[in-house]
Amino acid sequence: MAYIQETVAPQMMGKILSMFTVAMTWATPFGLFLAGPICETIDVELWFAVSGCLMMMAGAVCYFSTKKYNG
């Protein structure tokens, strides 16, 4: 969110943040649609552990791929 606020022109900020919010809102039902059958196959605790590790890896990839833009 901070990256978007820092890079987007002020006159476009509302439109960009609205589209970002729409994308995140639509991602929720798709994630639940995916997680439901997986949690029935494996334990919920294992699902939380795996998804947490995947989220940390995604965060690391985003951090290191945008590090050159940090100055």
Secondary structure, 3 states (H helix, E strand, C coil): CHHHHHHCCHHHHHHHHHHHHHHHHHHHHHHHHHHHHHHHHCCHHHHHHHHHHHHHHHHHHHHHHHHHHCC
